[in-house]
Amino acid sequence: MDREQISTFFSISLGIITPFVASPLVYNWYFDTSDLSMVILFPLLVILLPSIAFLTVINLLNGWKWPLFGNLLFPVLTGTFCVASIGNKVLKDSPTILLHARYYNEEGFDLYLRENMTVKCKEHSWVSSNDKYGTYRLRNDTVFLQGINVQYGLSEVSDTLYFKEDKLVFRLDKEWRSVLESAMYIEENRLK
């Protein structure tokens, strides 16, 4: 292998690998979410971006055109991944919210019951935040969650919730942070 082939190999490899590092960082920044993967991905991106820049300069100085294709993969793939993942998230979050309830005790969750009978849960902890999606049914003053496992710490929230005054009451499968049963404060309610 000559130097141009080696440069081509590394340029294409970095052009393919780097978008898988950059896209989750852009996604987390755009939606103001985080998790421990950012601790690993950001330093990796700090190493990969100068490597791509270095290879681009080497390729240009040597007049090699083919390796530049690999350097073009990075912005094209990163842009494609970011647009696709952000677009998917925006579409998932587009239904009108009928009820927004929140519970927080060092960590917690927000529950959004939406017009199309889907539910979104945003779980928060000191390390990360996650979005989960499922469906729900309403019967009188009871909400039945389906296809979603809401976590509160190391416990799971029961799939049956009920209204009590201006709160939404839930029960945990096991006690966590001295909580077995508690209530979410209703921030917004258009169900009435």
DACOR-V101805 format. One record per residue. N is the residue number from 1. RES is the residue in one letter. SS is DSSP state (hx for helix, st for strand, lp for the rest). OMEGA is omega in degrees with one decimal (* if undefined). Layout:
N,RES,SS,OMEGA + N,RES,SS,OMEGA
//
This chain:
1,M,lp,176.0 + 2,D,lp,-175.6 + 3,R,hx,-179.9 + 4,E,hx,178.1 + 5,Q,hx,177.9 + 6,I,hx,178.2 + 7,S,hx,177.7 + 8,T,hx,179.8 + 9,F,hx,-178.8 + 10,F,hx,179.3 + 11,S,hx,-179.8 + 12,I,hx,178.8 + 13,S,hx,178.9 + 14,L,hx,178.6 + 15,G,hx,178.9 + 16,I,hx,-176.2 + 17,I,hx,-173.2 + 18,T,hx,177.9 + 19,P,hx,178.1 + 20,F,hx,175.6 + 21,V,hx,-174.7 + 22,A,hx,-174.7 + 23,S,hx,177.6 + 24,P,hx,178.0 + 25,L,hx,178.1 + 26,V,hx,179.6 + 27,Y,hx,179.8 + 28,N,hx,178.1 + 29,W,hx,-176.7 + 30,Y,hx,-177.5 + 31,F,lp,176.9 + 32,D,lp,174.4 + 33,T,lp,179.6 + 34,S,lp,170.9 + 35,D,lp,-175.9 + 36,L,lp,179.5 + 37,S,hx,179.3 + 38,M,hx,179.1 + 39,V,hx,179.8 + 40,I,hx,-173.3 + 41,L,hx,-177.1 + 42,F,hx,177.2 + 43,P,hx,177.8 + 44,L,hx,178.0 + 45,L,hx,177.9 + 46,V,hx,176.9 + 47,I,hx,-174.7 + 48,L,hx,-176.9 + 49,L,hx,175.7 + 50,P,hx,177.6 + 51,S,hx,177.5 + 52,I,hx,179.3 + 53,A,hx,178.9 + 54,F,hx,179.3 + 55,L,hx,178.2 + 56,T,hx,179.2 + 57,V,hx,179.1 + 58,I,hx,-179.1 + 59,N,hx,179.3 + 60,L,hx,180.0 + 61,L,hx,-179.8 + 62,N,hx,179.0 + 63,G,lp,179.7 + 64,W,lp,-177.9 + 65,K,lp,-174.9 + 66,W,hx,179.5 + 67,P,hx,179.1 + 68,L,hx,176.0 + 69,F,hx,178.8 + 70,G,hx,178.4 + 71,N,hx,177.1 + 72,L,hx,178.5 + 73,L,hx,-176.8 + 74,F,hx,-178.0 + 75,P,hx,-179.0 + 76,V,hx,-179.7 + 77,L,hx,178.8 + 78,T,hx,178.1 + 79,G,hx,180.0 + 80,T,hx,-179.9 + 81,F,hx,-178.4 + 82,C,hx,-179.8 + 83,V,hx,-179.3 + 84,A,hx,-176.9 + 85,S,hx,178.5 + 86,I,hx,177.0 + 87,G,hx,177.7 + 88,N,hx,179.9 + 89,K,hx,179.4 + 90,V,hx,177.7 + 91,L,hx,178.7 + 92,K,hx,-175.9 + 93,D,lp,-174.4 + 94,S,lp,-178.9 + 95,P,lp,179.9 + 96,T,lp,-179.2 + 97,I,st,177.1 + 98,L,st,-179.0 + 99,L,st,175.2 + 100,H,st,178.4 + 101,A,st,-175.2 + 102,R,st,172.2 + 103,Y,st,178.6 + 104,Y,st,177.0 + 105,N,lp,-171.7 + 106,E,lp,169.2 + 107,E,lp,-176.5 + 108,G,st,-177.8 + 109,F,st,172.8 + 110,D,st,179.9 + 111,L,st,-179.9 + 112,Y,st,172.6 + 113,L,st,-171.6 + 114,R,st,-172.6 + 115,E,lp,-177.4 + 116,N,lp,178.2 + 117,M,lp,172.8 + 118,T,st,178.7 + 119,V,st,173.6 + 120,K,st,176.2 + 121,C,st,175.7 + 122,K,st,-179.7 + 123,E,st,-178.9 + 124,H,st,168.4 + 125,S,lp,-178.5 + 126,W,lp,-178.2 + 127,V,lp,-172.7 + 128,S,lp,169.6 + 129,S,st,-177.1 + 130,N,st,172.4 + 131,D,st,176.3 + 132,K,st,-177.6 + 133,Y,st,177.0 + 134,G,st,177.9 + 135,T,st,178.0 + 136,Y,st,172.3 + 137,R,st,175.9 + 138,L,st,172.5 + 139,R,st,-176.5 + 140,N,lp,-179.0 + 141,D,lp,-176.9 + 142,T,st,176.6 + 143,V,st,177.4 + 144,F,st,178.2 + 145,L,st,-179.5 + 146,Q,st,175.2 + 147,G,lp,179.8 + 148,I,lp,175.6 + 149,N,lp,-179.7 + 150,V,lp,-179.9 + 151,Q,st,168.3 + 152,Y,st,-174.1 + 153,G,lp,179.2 + 154,L,lp,179.6 + 155,S,st,176.9 + 156,E,st,179.4 + 157,V,st,177.6 + 158,S,lp,-179.9 + 159,D,lp,178.0 + 160,T,st,179.4 + 161,L,st,177.5 + 162,Y,st,179.6 + 163,F,st,174.9 + 164,K,st,-174.1 + 165,E,lp,-179.1 + 166,D,lp,-179.1 + 167,K,st,175.3 + 168,L,st,-172.8 + 169,V,st,177.3 + 170,F,st,178.3 + 171,R,st,178.2 + 172,L,st,178.2 + 173,D,st,173.4 + 174,K,st,-176.0 + 175,E,st,176.0 + 176,W,st,-178.0 + 177,R,lp,179.4 + 178,S,lp,179.4 + 179,V,st,172.0 + 180,L,st,175.7 + 181,E,st,179.8 + 182,S,st,-177.0 + 183,A,st,174.2 + 184,M,st,175.4 + 185,Y,st,-179.8 + 186,I,st,-179.2 + 187,E,st,-177.2 + 188,E,st,-179.2 + 189,N,st,175.9 + 190,R,lp,-179.5 + 191,L,lp,-174.0 + 192,K,lp,*
//
